[in-house]
Amino acid sequence: MQMRNILTLLAASGAAAQSTGLPPPMPANGTMTTTMVVSSFVTYCPKPTVITYNDQCYTAKSPGPITITNCPCTITTVSR
């Protein structure tokens, strides 16, 4: 009888948790991955360099930001 009560309680609590409409919990390590499709993006180059992105070369002649425009581009970020 006690086992039946426990199973009933567990089933009820599971149904209540599913009906809250809340997003699923974050992974146990606390990270969250976000993916966006953008028409352009800016990145920072700490020194002169050449970046190839989507088969197009972008040249940074000095430290500073460059804008990547050969998009759509899919950007994935991971945060804690």
Secondary structure by P-SEA (a helix, b strand, c coil): caaaaaaaaaaaaaaaaaaccccccccccbbbbbbbbcccbbbbbccccccccccbbbbcccbbbbbbccccbbbbbbcc
